[in-house]
Structure formats: structure tokens, C-alpha cells
Amino acid sequence: MNTVERLPSWLLTQTAAHASRLVGDGFAAVGARGYHYRLLNSLRGEGPASQADLGRRTNIHLSDMVAALNELEKSGYIRRKPDAADRRRNVITITDAGLARAAELAERVRAIQDALLEPLNPDEREELTALLAKLYEHHHRQGFPPLSSM
């Protein structure tokens, strides 16, 4: 292994690219995208929300949000209805089919994580996740904006 291949930045970049491929391919195999998982998971766990609030909860940009919600609505996984308190905005709710799809995609995410972390034992997985979270939180506090994937 040459010197560059021992740099943490290089290792993170290469591993992130592989993780992105695993996520993209894993969701594509079941006709989904990472945005679908994030939106359904948020609705399942945190309840109904306006489109704007859902965007903030999931860190999905408005332009991407509209397309993803259209796809989920067309598939019957979510429902949009006017907010009774403010008819100018819609409230997004998850349907029963959406709950089932959220569970399916959550299982897909677990499988993707297992594939990515395959060479690590459970303690190493936990340690790596904690260290990556520490890095992420530090840089996020410094103003580094998160990317909007998965």
C-alpha cells in the first residue's frame, strides 16, 4: 500500500464511493431510491409533516423533495392533503402501503450496512460508527453542510 492509500481522507473517499454504490444499487434492486427510505422512515417515526418540515427533517432539498414525493404518492406510499390550519400547504402522511414499504426499505438498509461493514466484528462496527459520527458532528458544527444522499 503506497503512502496515499494510508491517508484517512483517501480511505474515507474510496469507502464513501463504495458505500454510495452499495446504497444506490441496493435500493434500485427494489425500485427505490435513498430519498424514499429517508422520507418514509421520517413519516413512520416522526409522523405527518408539511412538505417544508419534511424537507428540514430529512435534509432533502425542495427540488429533490417534490420529485421524491411525487414518486411516493404515485406508488400509493404517501398521501398529500391540505392542512386544515393553513390551506396553502399540504400535510404529508404515510399510508399502510407506505408503512410496509418503509419496513421493506429498512431491512434493505440493514443488508446494505452488513455488506459495507462485512469485515468488521460488531464491536468494530460500533467503534467505526461512533468515530464517523464524531467526525461528522464536528465538521457539521463548523458549518460544513451535509450532502443530501441516502
N, CA, C and O atoms as a GROMACS GRO file, in nm:
protein
  600
    1MET      N    1   0.085  -0.117   0.000
    1MET     CA    2   0.000   0.000   0.000
    1MET      C    3   0.090   0.124   0.000
    1MET      O    4   0.178   0.137   0.085
    2ASN      N    5   0.067   0.213  -0.096
    2ASN     CA    6   0.151   0.334  -0.100
    2ASN      C    7   0.103   0.436   0.003
    2ASN      O    8   0.001   0.416   0.069
    3THR      N    9   0.177   0.544   0.016
    3THR     CA   10   0.151   0.645   0.119
    3THR      C   11   0.012   0.706   0.105
    3THR      O   12  -0.056   0.727   0.205
    4VAL      N   13  -0.031   0.735  -0.017
    4VAL     CA   14  -0.163   0.794  -0.038
    4VAL      C   15  -0.271   0.700   0.014
    4VAL      O   16  -0.370   0.746   0.072
    5GLU      N   17  -0.255   0.572  -0.007
    5GLU     CA   18  -0.356   0.476   0.034
    5GLU      C   19  -0.365   0.458   0.186
    5GLU      O   20  -0.451   0.384   0.234
    6ARG      N   21  -0.280   0.525   0.260
    6ARG     CA   22  -0.287   0.523   0.406
    6ARG      C   23  -0.344   0.653   0.462
    6ARG      O   24  -0.364   0.666   0.583
    7LEU      N   25  -0.372   0.749   0.374
    7LEU     CA   26  -0.430   0.876   0.419
    7LEU      C   27  -0.577   0.855   0.456
    7LEU      O   28  -0.654   0.799   0.377
    8PRO      N   29  -0.617   0.901   0.575
    8PRO     CA   30  -0.758   0.887   0.612
    8PRO      C   31  -0.854   0.948   0.510
    8PRO      O   32  -0.960   0.891   0.483
    9SER      N   33  -0.819   1.063   0.453
    9SER     CA   34  -0.907   1.128   0.356
    9SER      C   35  -0.926   1.040   0.233
    9SER      O   36  -1.037   1.029   0.180
   10TRP      N   37  -0.819   0.978   0.187
   10TRP     CA   38  -0.828   0.890   0.070
   10TRP      C   39  -0.913   0.767   0.104
   10TRP      O   40  -1.000   0.728   0.026
   11LEU      N   41  -0.888   0.707   0.219
   11LEU     CA   42  -0.962   0.588   0.260
   11LEU      C   43  -1.112   0.620   0.276
   11LEU      O   44  -1.197   0.542   0.233
   12LEU      N   45  -1.142   0.734   0.338
   12LEU     CA   46  -1.282   0.773   0.354
   12LEU      C   47  -1.349   0.796   0.220
   12LEU      O   48  -1.462   0.754   0.198
   13THR      N   49  -1.279   0.863   0.129
   13THR     CA   50  -1.335   0.893  -0.003
   13THR      C   51  -1.363   0.763  -0.080
   13THR      O   52  -1.470   0.748  -0.139
   14GLN      N   53  -1.268   0.672  -0.079
   14GLN     CA   54  -1.287   0.546  -0.152
   14GLN      C   55  -1.400   0.463  -0.091
   14GLN      O   56  -1.481   0.405  -0.162
   15THR      N   57  -1.403   0.459   0.043
   15THR     CA   58  -1.507   0.382   0.111
   15THR      C   59  -1.644   0.447   0.091
   15THR      O   60  -1.745   0.378   0.074
   16ALA      N   61  -1.648   0.580   0.094
   16ALA     CA   62  -1.775   0.651   0.070
   16ALA      C   63  -1.827   0.625  -0.071
   16ALA      O   64  -1.948   0.607  -0.090
   17ALA      N   65  -1.739   0.622  -0.168
   17ALA     CA   66  -1.781   0.594  -0.306
   17ALA      C   67  -1.839   0.453  -0.316
   17ALA      O   68  -1.941   0.431  -0.382
   18HIS      N   69  -1.773   0.358  -0.250
   18HIS     CA   70  -1.824   0.220  -0.250
   18HIS      C   71  -1.958   0.213  -0.177
   18HIS      O   72  -2.051   0.146  -0.223
   19ALA      N   73  -1.969   0.282  -0.063
   19ALA     CA   74  -2.094   0.283   0.012
   19ALA      C   75  -2.206   0.341  -0.072
   19ALA      O   76  -2.319   0.290  -0.071
   20SER      N   77  -2.177   0.447  -0.145
   20SER     CA   78  -2.277   0.510  -0.231
   20SER      C   79  -2.326   0.413  -0.339
   20SER      O   80  -2.445   0.407  -0.368
   21ARG      N   81  -2.233   0.337  -0.397
   21ARG     CA   82  -2.271   0.237  -0.497
   21ARG      C   83  -2.359   0.129  -0.434
   21ARG      O   84  -2.459   0.088  -0.493
   22LEU      N   85  -2.320   0.082  -0.316
   22LEU     CA   86  -2.400  -0.021  -0.247
   22LEU      C   87  -2.541   0.029  -0.219
   22LEU      O   88  -2.638  -0.043  -0.240
   23VAL      N   89  -2.552   0.152  -0.172
   23VAL     CA   90  -2.683   0.209  -0.141
   23VAL      C   91  -2.766   0.224  -0.268
   23VAL      O   92  -2.881   0.181  -0.274
   24GLY      N   93  -2.706   0.285  -0.370
   24GLY     CA   94  -2.778   0.306  -0.496
   24GLY      C   95  -2.824   0.176  -0.558
   24GLY      O   96  -2.940   0.163  -0.598
   25ASP      N   97  -2.734   0.080  -0.566
   25ASP     CA   98  -2.769  -0.050  -0.626
   25ASP      C   99  -2.869  -0.126  -0.539
   25ASP      O  100  -2.960  -0.191  -0.591
   26GLY      N  101  -2.852  -0.117  -0.408
   26GLY     CA  102  -2.942  -0.188  -0.316
   26GLY      C  103  -3.084  -0.139  -0.325
   26GLY      O  104  -3.178  -0.218  -0.326
   27PHE      N  105  -3.101  -0.007  -0.332
   27PHE     CA  106  -3.236   0.048  -0.346
   27PHE      C  107  -3.290   0.027  -0.487
   27PHE      O  108  -3.407  -0.005  -0.504
   28ALA      N  109  -3.206   0.044  -0.588
   28ALA     CA  110  -3.252   0.026  -0.726
   28ALA      C  111  -3.304  -0.115  -0.750
   28ALA      O  112  -3.396  -0.135  -0.829
   29ALA      N  113  -3.246  -0.213  -0.681
   29ALA     CA  114  -3.289  -0.352  -0.698
   29ALA      C  115  -3.435  -0.373  -0.657
   29ALA      O  116  -3.498  -0.469  -0.701
   30VAL      N  117  -3.488  -0.283  -0.573
   30VAL     CA  118  -3.628  -0.294  -0.532
   30VAL      C  119  -3.709  -0.173  -0.579
   30VAL      O  120  -3.816  -0.143  -0.524
   31GLY      N  121  -3.658  -0.103  -0.681
   31GLY     CA  122  -3.730   0.009  -0.741
   31GLY      C  123  -3.743   0.129  -0.648
   31GLY      O  124  -3.844   0.200  -0.652
   32ALA      N  125  -3.642   0.153  -0.566
   32ALA     CA  126  -3.647   0.264  -0.472
   32ALA      C  127  -3.521   0.350  -0.484
   32ALA      O  128  -3.427   0.317  -0.556
   33ARG      N  129  -3.524   0.460  -0.411
   33ARG     CA  130  -3.408   0.548  -0.400
   33ARG      C  131  -3.389   0.581  -0.252
   33ARG      O  132  -3.479   0.562  -0.171
   34GLY      N  133  -3.271   0.630  -0.219
   34GLY     CA  134  -3.242   0.666  -0.081
   34GLY      C  135  -3.340   0.768  -0.026
   34GLY      O  136  -3.377   0.762   0.091
   35TYR      N  137  -3.383   0.862  -0.111
   35TYR     CA  138  -3.480   0.961  -0.066
   35TYR      C  139  -3.609   0.893  -0.020
   35TYR      O  140  -3.670   0.937   0.077
   36HIS      N  141  -3.650   0.789  -0.088
   36HIS     CA  142  -3.773   0.719  -0.049
   36HIS      C  143  -3.760   0.665   0.093
   36HIS      O  144  -3.850   0.680   0.175
   37TYR      N  145  -3.646   0.603   0.120
   37TYR     CA  146  -3.622   0.549   0.254
   37TYR      C  147  -3.626   0.661   0.357
   37TYR      O  148  -3.694   0.649   0.459
   38ARG      N  149  -3.555   0.768   0.332
   38ARG     CA  150  -3.547   0.877   0.429
   38ARG      C  151  -3.684   0.938   0.455
   38ARG      O  152  -3.719   0.966   0.570
   39LEU      N  153  -3.762   0.960   0.352
   39LEU     CA  154  -3.894   1.020   0.368
   39LEU      C  155  -3.990   0.927   0.441
   39LEU      O  156  -4.056   0.967   0.537
   40LEU      N  157  -3.997   0.802   0.396
   40LEU     CA  158  -4.088   0.708   0.462
   40LEU      C  159  -4.048   0.682   0.605
   40LEU      O  160  -4.134   0.671   0.693
   41ASN      N  161  -3.919   0.672   0.630
   41ASN     CA  162  -3.870   0.648   0.766
   41ASN      C  163  -3.905   0.766   0.857
   41ASN      O  164  -3.944   0.746   0.972
   42SER      N  165  -3.892   0.887   0.806
   42SER     CA  166  -3.926   1.005   0.885
   42SER      C  167  -4.077   1.009   0.914
   42SER      O  168  -4.117   1.036   1.028
   43LEU      N  169  -4.158   0.983   0.814
   43LEU     CA  170  -4.303   0.984   0.834
   43LEU      C  171  -4.346   0.874   0.930
   43LEU      O  172  -4.435   0.894   1.012
   44ARG      N  173  -4.283   0.760   0.920
   44ARG     CA  174  -4.315   0.647   1.009
   44ARG      C  175  -4.275   0.679   1.152
   44ARG      O  176  -4.350   0.650   1.246
   45GLY      N  177  -4.158   0.737   1.170
   45GLY     CA  178  -4.107   0.760   1.304
   45GLY      C  179  -4.150   0.890   1.370
   45GLY      O  180  -4.167   0.896   1.492
   46GLU      N  181  -4.167   0.995   1.288
   46GLU     CA  182  -4.196   1.127   1.344
   46GLU      C  183  -4.334   1.180   1.310
   46GLU      O  184  -4.374   1.286   1.358
   47GLY      N  185  -4.408   1.106   1.229
   47GLY     CA  186  -4.544   1.144   1.197
   47GLY      C  187  -4.558   1.238   1.079
   47GLY      O  188  -4.459   1.276   1.017
   48PRO      N  189  -4.682   1.275   1.049
   48PRO     CA  190  -4.711   1.362   0.936
   48PRO      C  191  -4.638   1.495   0.947
   48PRO      O  192  -4.602   1.540   1.056
   49ALA      N  193  -4.616   1.558   0.831
   49ALA     CA  194  -4.546   1.686   0.828
   49ALA      C  195  -4.581   1.760   0.701
   49ALA      O  196  -4.625   1.701   0.602
   50SER      N  197  -4.561   1.891   0.705
   50SER     CA  198  -4.572   1.969   0.583
   50SER      C  199  -4.453   1.933   0.496
   50SER      O  200  -4.354   1.877   0.544
   51GLN      N  201  -4.463   1.964   0.369
   51GLN     CA  202  -4.354   1.936   0.277
   51GLN      C  203  -4.226   2.006   0.321
   51GLN      O  204  -4.118   1.948   0.316
   52ALA      N  205  -4.238   2.132   0.365
   52ALA     CA  206  -4.120   2.208   0.411
   52ALA      C  207  -4.060   2.146   0.536
   52ALA      O  208  -3.938   2.131   0.545
   53ASP      N  209  -4.144   2.109   0.632
   53ASP     CA  210  -4.093   2.047   0.754
   53ASP      C  211  -4.028   1.912   0.726
   53ASP      O  212  -3.925   1.878   0.784
   54LEU      N  213  -4.088   1.838   0.636
   54LEU     CA  214  -4.032   1.708   0.599
   54LEU      C  215  -3.896   1.726   0.533
   54LEU      O  216  -3.804   1.647   0.556
   55GLY      N  217  -3.882   1.828   0.451
   55GLY     CA  218  -3.753   1.859   0.390
   55GLY      C  219  -3.647   1.890   0.494
   55GLY      O  220  -3.533   1.845   0.483
   56ARG      N  221  -3.685   1.968   0.596
   56ARG     CA  222  -3.590   2.001   0.703
   56ARG      C  223  -3.555   1.877   0.785
   56ARG      O  224  -3.439   1.857   0.822
   57ARG      N  225  -3.655   1.794   0.814
   57ARG     CA  226  -3.631   1.673   0.893
   57ARG      C  227  -3.537   1.576   0.823
   57ARG      O  228  -3.457   1.509   0.889
   58THR      N  229  -3.547   1.568   0.692
   58THR     CA  230  -3.470   1.469   0.616
   58THR      C  231  -3.350   1.528   0.545
   58THR      O  232  -3.271   1.455   0.484
   59ASN      N  233  -3.335   1.660   0.552
   59ASN     CA  234  -3.227   1.729   0.483
   59ASN      C  235  -3.229   1.702   0.332
   59ASN      O  236  -3.125   1.681   0.269
   60ILE      N  237  -3.349   1.704   0.277
   60ILE     CA  238  -3.366   1.687   0.132
   60ILE      C  239  -3.406   1.823   0.074
   60ILE      O  240  -3.502   1.885   0.121
   61HIS      N  241  -3.334   1.867  -0.026
   61HIS     CA  242  -3.360   1.996  -0.090
   61HIS      C  243  -3.498   1.994  -0.154
   61HIS      O  244  -3.544   1.891  -0.203
   62LEU      N  245  -3.564   2.110  -0.153
   62LEU     CA  246  -3.701   2.121  -0.204
   62LEU      C  247  -3.716   2.066  -0.345
   62LEU      O  248  -3.814   1.998  -0.374
   63SER      N  249  -3.621   2.095  -0.434
   63SER     CA  250  -3.634   2.048  -0.572
   63SER      C  251  -3.631   1.895  -0.579
   63SER      O  252  -3.701   1.836  -0.661
   64ASP      N  253  -3.552   1.832  -0.496
   64ASP     CA  254  -3.548   1.686  -0.491
   64ASP      C  255  -3.670   1.631  -0.417
   64ASP      O  256  -3.721   1.524  -0.450
   65MET      N  257  -3.716   1.706  -0.318
   65MET     CA  258  -3.831   1.664  -0.236
   65MET      C  259  -3.956   1.645  -0.320
   65MET      O  260  -4.026   1.545  -0.307
   66VAL      N  261  -3.983   1.741  -0.406
   66VAL     CA  262  -4.105   1.736  -0.488
   66VAL      C  263  -4.105   1.610  -0.575
   66VAL      O  264  -4.206   1.540  -0.581
   67ALA      N  265  -3.995   1.582  -0.641
   67ALA     CA  266  -3.988   1.464  -0.727
   67ALA      C  267  -4.004   1.335  -0.646
   67ALA      O  268  -4.077   1.245  -0.687
   68ALA      N  269  -3.937   1.327  -0.531
   68ALA     CA  270  -3.947   1.206  -0.448
   68ALA      C  271  -4.088   1.187  -0.394
   68ALA      O  272  -4.140   1.075  -0.393
   69LEU      N  273  -4.152   1.296  -0.350
   69LEU     CA  274  -4.290   1.284  -0.300
   69LEU      C  275  -4.385   1.245  -0.412
   69LEU      O  276  -4.478   1.168  -0.390
   70ASN      N  277  -4.363   1.299  -0.532
   70ASN     CA  278  -4.447   1.260  -0.646
   70ASN      C  279  -4.436   1.110  -0.672
   70ASN      O  280  -4.536   1.043  -0.696
   71GLU      N  281  -4.313   1.057  -0.666
   71GLU     CA  282  -4.293   0.914  -0.687
   71GLU      C  283  -4.362   0.831  -0.579
   71GLU      O  284  -4.427   0.731  -0.608
   72LEU      N  285  -4.347   0.874  -0.455
   72LEU     CA  286  -4.408   0.800  -0.344
   72LEU      C  287  -4.560   0.807  -0.348
   72LEU      O  288  -4.628   0.708  -0.318
   73GLU      N  289  -4.614   0.922  -0.386
   73GLU     CA  290  -4.758   0.936  -0.396
   73GLU      C  291  -4.813   0.850  -0.510
   73GLU      O  292  -4.916   0.785  -0.494
   74LYS      N  293  -4.746   0.852  -0.623
   74LYS     CA  294  -4.788   0.771  -0.739
   74LYS      C  295  -4.793   0.623  -0.704
   74LYS      O  296  -4.878   0.549  -0.753
   75SER      N  297  -4.700   0.579  -0.617
   75SER     CA  298  -4.694   0.439  -0.576
   75SER      C  299  -4.790   0.407  -0.462
   75SER      O  300  -4.802   0.291  -0.422
   76GLY      N  301  -4.857   0.508  -0.408
   76GLY     CA  302  -4.953   0.487  -0.301
   76GLY      C  303  -4.890   0.477  -0.162
   76GLY      O  304  -4.954   0.427  -0.070
   77TYR      N  305  -4.767   0.525  -0.147
   77TYR     CA  306  -4.697   0.514  -0.018
   77TYR      C  307  -4.721   0.635   0.072
   77TYR      O  308  -4.706   0.625   0.194
   78ILE      N  309  -4.758   0.746   0.014
   78ILE     CA  310  -4.790   0.865   0.093
   78ILE      C  311  -4.917   0.928   0.041
   78ILE      O  312  -4.966   0.895  -0.067
   79ARG      N  313  -4.970   1.018   0.121
   79ARG     CA  314  -5.088   1.094   0.080
   79ARG      C  315  -5.062   1.240   0.115
   79ARG      O  316  -5.009   1.272   0.221
   80ARG      N  317  -5.099   1.328   0.022
   80ARG     CA  318  -5.092   1.472   0.046
   80ARG      C  319  -5.235   1.522   0.064
   80ARG      O  320  -5.325   1.486  -0.013
   81LYS      N  321  -5.254   1.605   0.166
   81LYS     CA  322  -5.385   1.668   0.181
   81LYS      C  323  -5.365   1.808   0.237
   81LYS      O  324  -5.269   1.833   0.311
   82PRO      N  325  -5.454   1.899   0.203
   82PRO     CA  326  -5.440   2.036   0.252
   82PRO      C  327  -5.444   2.041   0.405
   82PRO      O  328  -5.521   1.970   0.469
   83ASP      N  329  -5.359   2.125   0.460
   83ASP     CA  330  -5.354   2.146   0.604
   83ASP      C  331  -5.479   2.223   0.646
   83ASP      O  332  -5.507   2.329   0.590
   84ALA      N  333  -5.554   2.172   0.741
   84ALA     CA  334  -5.677   2.237   0.785
   84ALA      C  335  -5.650   2.376   0.843
   84ALA      O  336  -5.734   2.466   0.831
   85ALA      N  337  -5.533   2.395   0.904
   85ALA     CA  338  -5.498   2.523   0.965
   85ALA      C  339  -5.444   2.624   0.863
   85ALA      O  340  -5.452   2.744   0.885
   86ASP      N  341  -5.390   2.575   0.754
   86ASP     CA  342  -5.331   2.663   0.652
   86ASP      C  343  -5.347   2.595   0.516
   86ASP      O  344  -5.264   2.513   0.477
   87ARG      N  345  -5.452   2.629   0.446
   87ARG     CA  346  -5.486   2.562   0.321
   87ARG      C  347  -5.382   2.582   0.211
   87ARG      O  348  -5.390   2.518   0.106
   88ARG      N  349  -5.283   2.670   0.233
   88ARG     CA  350  -5.179   2.693   0.132
   88ARG      C  351  -5.074   2.583   0.135
   88ARG      O  352  -4.995   2.570   0.040
   89ARG      N  353  -5.071   2.505   0.238
   89ARG     CA  354  -4.969   2.399   0.247
   89ARG      C  355  -5.035   2.263   0.258
   89ARG      O  356  -5.150   2.251   0.302
   90ASN      N  357  -4.960   2.162   0.218
   90ASN     CA  358  -5.007   2.024   0.227
   90ASN      C  359  -4.941   1.953   0.345
   90ASN      O  360  -4.827   1.982   0.382
   91VAL      N  361  -5.015   1.862   0.401
   91VAL     CA  362  -4.961   1.774   0.504
   91VAL      C  363  -4.938   1.639   0.438
   91VAL      O  364  -5.026   1.586   0.369
   92ILE      N  365  -4.819   1.584   0.459
   92ILE     CA  366  -4.782   1.455   0.402
   92ILE      C  367  -4.801   1.349   0.509
   92ILE      O  368  -4.749   1.363   0.620
   93THR      N  369  -4.874   1.243   0.477
   93THR     CA  370  -4.892   1.131   0.569
   93THR      C  371  -4.852   1.002   0.499
   93THR      O  372  -4.855   0.993   0.376
   94ILE      N  373  -4.814   0.905   0.578
   94ILE     CA  374  -4.776   0.774   0.524
   94ILE      C  375  -4.900   0.684   0.522
   94ILE      O  376  -4.981   0.688   0.614
   95THR      N  377  -4.913   0.605   0.418
   95THR     CA  378  -5.025   0.512   0.406
   95THR      C  379  -4.985   0.376   0.464
   95THR      O  380  -4.869   0.354   0.500
   96ASP      N  381  -5.080   0.285   0.471
   96ASP     CA  382  -5.048   0.149   0.516
   96ASP      C  383  -4.947   0.083   0.421
   96ASP      O  384  -4.855   0.014   0.465
   97ALA      N  385  -4.966   0.107   0.292
   97ALA     CA  386  -4.869   0.054   0.195
   97ALA      C  387  -4.732   0.118   0.217
   97ALA      O  388  -4.629   0.052   0.202
   98GLY      N  389  -4.731   0.246   0.254
   98GLY     CA  390  -4.606   0.315   0.284
   98GLY      C  391  -4.537   0.259   0.407
   98GLY      O  392  -4.414   0.251   0.411
   99LEU      N  393  -4.614   0.221   0.508
   99LEU     CA  394  -4.556   0.160   0.628
   99LEU      C  395  -4.489   0.027   0.592
   99LEU      O  396  -4.380  -0.003   0.641
  100ALA      N  397  -4.555  -0.050   0.508
  100ALA     CA  398  -4.496  -0.177   0.465
  100ALA      C  399  -4.370  -0.152   0.382
  100ALA      O  400  -4.270  -0.222   0.398
  101ARG      N  401  -4.375  -0.053   0.295
  101ARG     CA  402  -4.258  -0.020   0.213
  101ARG      C  403  -4.143   0.031   0.301
  101ARG      O  404  -4.027  -0.002   0.277
  102ALA      N  405  -4.176   0.112   0.402
  102ALA     CA  406  -4.073   0.162   0.494
  102ALA      C  407  -4.004   0.046   0.565
  102ALA      O  408  -3.882   0.047   0.580
  103ALA      N  409  -4.080  -0.053   0.607
  103ALA     CA  410  -4.022  -0.170   0.673
  103ALA      C  411  -3.933  -0.248   0.576
  103ALA      O  412  -3.824  -0.293   0.612
  104GLU      N  413  -3.979  -0.263   0.452
  104GLU     CA  414  -3.900  -0.331   0.350
  104GLU      C  415  -3.768  -0.258   0.323
  104GLU      O  416  -3.662  -0.320   0.313
  105LEU      N  417  -3.776  -0.126   0.312
  105LEU     CA  418  -3.655  -0.048   0.286
  105LEU      C  419  -3.562  -0.045   0.406
  105LEU      O  420  -3.440  -0.040   0.390
  106ALA      N  421  -3.617  -0.049   0.526
  106ALA     CA  422  -3.533  -0.055   0.647
  106ALA      C  423  -3.454  -0.185   0.650
  106ALA      O  424  -3.338  -0.187   0.689
  107GLU      N  425  -3.518  -0.293   0.608
  107GLU     CA  426  -3.447  -0.422   0.600
  107GLU      C  427  -3.339  -0.415   0.492
  107GLU      O  428  -3.230  -0.470   0.510
  108ARG      N  429  -3.368  -0.349   0.383
  108ARG     CA  430  -3.271  -0.331   0.275
  108ARG      C  431  -3.150  -0.251   0.327
  108ARG      O  432  -3.036  -0.284   0.296
  109VAL      N  433  -3.176  -0.147   0.405
  109VAL     CA  434  -3.067  -0.066   0.463
  109VAL      C  435  -2.981  -0.151   0.554
  109VAL      O  436  -2.858  -0.141   0.550
  110ARG      N  437  -3.042  -0.234   0.636
  110ARG     CA  438  -2.964  -0.323   0.724
  110ARG      C  439  -2.873  -0.414   0.642
  110ARG      O  440  -2.757  -0.435   0.677
  111ALA      N  441  -2.926  -0.468   0.534
  111ALA     CA  442  -2.846  -0.556   0.447
  111ALA      C  443  -2.730  -0.479   0.384
  111ALA      O  444  -2.619  -0.531   0.372
  112ILE      N  445  -2.756  -0.356   0.343
  112ILE     CA  446  -2.650  -0.273   0.282
  112ILE      C  447  -2.541  -0.245   0.385
  112ILE      O  448  -2.422  -0.254   0.354
  113GLN      N  449  -2.583  -0.211   0.508
  113GLN     CA  450  -2.483  -0.185   0.612
  113GLN      C  451  -2.400  -0.310   0.640
  113GLN      O  452  -2.278  -0.301   0.658
  114ASP      N  453  -2.466  -0.424   0.643
  114ASP     CA  454  -2.393  -0.550   0.665
  114ASP      C  455  -2.292  -0.576   0.553
  114ASP      O  456  -2.180  -0.620   0.579
  115ALA      N  457  -2.331  -0.548   0.430
  115ALA     CA  458  -2.238  -0.568   0.318
  115ALA      C  459  -2.120  -0.472   0.327
  115ALA      O  460  -2.005  -0.512   0.305
  116LEU      N  461  -2.147  -0.348   0.360
  116LEU     CA  462  -2.041  -0.248   0.371
  116LEU      C  463  -1.943  -0.282   0.483
  116LEU      O  464  -1.822  -0.269   0.467
  117LEU      N  465  -1.995  -0.324   0.595
  117LEU     CA  466  -1.914  -0.346   0.715
  117LEU      C  467  -1.876  -0.493   0.736
  117LEU      O  468  -1.833  -0.531   0.845
  118GLU      N  469  -1.891  -0.572   0.634
  118GLU     CA  470  -1.870  -0.716   0.642
  118GLU      C  471  -1.741  -0.759   0.713
  118GLU      O  472  -1.747  -0.851   0.795
  119PRO      N  473  -1.627  -0.697   0.687
  119PRO     CA  474  -1.505  -0.747   0.751
  119PRO      C  475  -1.490  -0.710   0.898
  119PRO      O  476  -1.396  -0.754   0.965
  120LEU      N  477  -1.583  -0.629   0.950
  120LEU     CA  478  -1.573  -0.582   1.088
  120LEU      C  479  -1.662  -0.664   1.181
  120LEU      O  480  -1.773  -0.702   1.144
  121ASN      N  481  -1.612  -0.690   1.302
  121ASN     CA  482  -1.696  -0.757   1.402
  121ASN      C  483  -1.790  -0.653   1.464
  121ASN      O  484  -1.772  -0.534   1.440
  122PRO      N  485  -1.888  -0.695   1.543
  122PRO     CA  486  -1.985  -0.600   1.599
  122PRO      C  487  -1.921  -0.485   1.679
  122PRO      O  488  -1.966  -0.371   1.667
  123ASP      N  489  -1.820  -0.513   1.759
  123ASP     CA  490  -1.754  -0.406   1.835
  123ASP      C  491  -1.684  -0.307   1.743
  123ASP      O  492  -1.689  -0.186   1.766
  124GLU      N  493  -1.619  -0.357   1.639
  124GLU     CA  494  -1.552  -0.269   1.543
  124GLU      C  495  -1.653  -0.184   1.466
  124GLU      O  496  -1.628  -0.066   1.439
  125ARG      N  497  -1.767  -0.243   1.433
  125ARG     CA  498  -1.872  -0.167   1.363
  125ARG      C  499  -1.921  -0.052   1.451
  125ARG      O  500  -1.938   0.061   1.404
  126GLU      N  501  -1.943  -0.082   1.577
  126GLU     CA  502  -1.990   0.020   1.670
  126GLU      C  503  -1.884   0.130   1.687
  126GLU      O  504  -1.918   0.249   1.690
  127GLU      N  505  -1.758   0.091   1.699
  127GLU     CA  506  -1.650   0.188   1.715
  127GLU      C  507  -1.636   0.275   1.590
  127GLU      O  508  -1.623   0.397   1.601
  128LEU      N  509  -1.638   0.213   1.473
  128LEU     CA  510  -1.628   0.290   1.349
  128LEU      C  511  -1.743   0.389   1.337
  128LEU      O  512  -1.722   0.506   1.303
  129THR      N  513  -1.862   0.344   1.365
  129THR     CA  514  -1.979   0.432   1.357
  129THR      C  515  -1.966   0.549   1.454
  129THR      O  516  -1.998   0.662   1.419
  130ALA      N  517  -1.921   0.522   1.575
  130ALA     CA  518  -1.902   0.629   1.674
  130ALA      C  519  -1.797   0.730   1.627
  130ALA      O  520  -1.816   0.850   1.641
  131LEU      N  521  -1.687   0.681   1.572
  131LEU     CA  522  -1.582   0.770   1.524
  131LEU      C  523  -1.628   0.853   1.405
  131LEU      O  524  -1.599   0.972   1.397
  132LEU      N  525  -1.700   0.791   1.312
  132LEU     CA  526  -1.751   0.865   1.197
  132LEU      C  527  -1.853   0.970   1.242
  132LEU      O  528  -1.855   1.081   1.189
  133ALA      N  529  -1.938   0.936   1.339
  133ALA     CA  530  -2.035   1.031   1.392
  133ALA      C  531  -1.963   1.149   1.457
  133ALA      O  532  -2.006   1.264   1.443
  134LYS      N  533  -1.856   1.121   1.528
  134LYS     CA  534  -1.778   1.227   1.592
  134LYS      C  535  -1.720   1.322   1.488
  134LYS      O  536  -1.726   1.444   1.503
  135LEU      N  537  -1.664   1.266   1.382
  135LEU     CA  538  -1.610   1.349   1.273
  135LEU      C  539  -1.721   1.432   1.208
  135LEU      O  540  -1.706   1.552   1.188
  136TYR      N  541  -1.830   1.366   1.176
  136TYR     CA  542  -1.942   1.434   1.111
  136TYR      C  543  -1.993   1.549   1.197
  136TYR      O  544  -2.010   1.660   1.149
  137GLU      N  545  -2.019   1.521   1.324
  137GLU     CA  546  -2.073   1.624   1.413
  137GLU      C  547  -1.977   1.742   1.428
  137GLU      O  548  -2.020   1.857   1.429
  138HIS      N  549  -1.849   1.714   1.438
  138HIS     CA  550  -1.750   1.821   1.448
  138HIS      C  551  -1.756   1.912   1.324
  138HIS      O  552  -1.766   2.034   1.337
  139HIS      N  553  -1.749   1.853   1.209
  139HIS     CA  554  -1.746   1.932   1.086
  139HIS      C  555  -1.882   1.999   1.058
  139HIS      O  556  -1.887   2.108   1.002
  140HIS      N  557  -1.989   1.934   1.098
  140HIS     CA  558  -2.122   1.993   1.083
  140HIS      C  559  -2.134   2.118   1.170
  140HIS      O  560  -2.188   2.220   1.126
  141ARG      N  561  -2.084   2.112   1.292
  141ARG     CA  562  -2.084   2.229   1.382
  141ARG      C  563  -1.999   2.343   1.326
  141ARG      O  564  -2.025   2.460   1.354
  142GLN      N  565  -1.899   2.308   1.246
  142GLN     CA  566  -1.813   2.409   1.185
  142GLN      C  567  -1.879   2.473   1.062
  142GLN      O  568  -1.821   2.562   1.000
  143GLY      N  569  -1.998   2.427   1.028
  143GLY     CA  570  -2.070   2.485   0.916
  143GLY      C  571  -2.063   2.405   0.788
  143GLY      O  572  -2.115   2.448   0.685
  144PHE      N  573  -2.000   2.288   0.792
  144PHE     CA  574  -1.991   2.204   0.674
  144PHE      C  575  -2.130   2.148   0.645
  144PHE      O  576  -2.184   2.074   0.728
  145PRO      N  577  -2.188   2.180   0.531
  145PRO     CA  578  -2.323   2.131   0.504
  145PRO      C  579  -2.324   1.983   0.466
  145PRO      O  580  -2.238   1.937   0.391
  146PRO      N  581  -2.420   1.908   0.519
  146PRO     CA  582  -2.427   1.766   0.482
  146PRO      C  583  -2.471   1.750   0.337
  146PRO      O  584  -2.545   1.833   0.284
  147LEU      N  585  -2.426   1.643   0.274
  147LEU     CA  586  -2.472   1.610   0.140
  147LEU      C  587  -2.609   1.546   0.152
  147LEU      O  588  -2.643   1.489   0.256
  148SER      N  589  -2.686   1.555   0.050
  148SER     CA  590  -2.821   1.501   0.054
  148SER      C  591  -2.827   1.370  -0.022
  148SER      O  592  -2.881   1.363  -0.132
  149SER      N  593  -2.771   1.265   0.038
  149SER     CA  594  -2.781   1.133  -0.023
  149SER      C  595  -2.829   1.034   0.081
  149SER      O  596  -2.828   1.060   0.201
  150MET      N  597  -2.872   0.920   0.030
  150MET     CA  598  -2.937   0.818   0.112
  150MET      C  599  -3.025   0.883   0.208
  150MET      O  600  -3.091   0.816   0.287
   0.00000   0.00000   0.00000
